[in-house]
């Protein structure tokens, strides 16, 4: 491989790693949002059931 090909290959590897990291971060955010939503909605339903009881 030439120097140019090596550099391009390294850059592609770096991009793949960055994309993988970005996806992992986005999935973590999505899990966190879902957990927050589930907890918040659970608290709302608990509050409503106590008031009506």
N, C-alpha and C positions, 0 to 999 in steps of 0.2 A: 504494500500500500504506500501511496505517496503521502507526503506531509499533509496535503490538502484533504485527502481521503480520511486520514487519521483524525484531523481536526473536525471534519464534518461528522464522523462517527461519534466522537466524544460529545459534540454538541447535541446530536440526536439522543444519546444516552442521557445527557443532562436534562433535556426536554422531557423525555419519558419519565425520568425520576421526579421532575417538578410536577408533571401532570398527575402522577400517582399520588404524590403528597397532597396536591390540591384536592383530588377526589376524596382522599381519606379525611381531610379536614372538613369538606362539605358534608360527608356522611356523618361525621361526629356532630356537626351543627344540626343536622336533620334529626339525629337521635335526641340531642339535647332539647330541641324545640318540641319534639313529640312528647318527651318526658314532662316538660313544663306544661304543655297543653293538657296531658292526661291528669297531672296533679291539680292543675287549676280547675279543670272541669269537675274532677272528683270533689274538690272542696266546695264548688258551687252546688253540686247536687246534694252533698251532705248538709249544707246550710239550708237548702230548700226543704229537705225532708225533715229537719229539726223544727223549722218554722211551722210546717203544716201538721206536725204531730202534736 
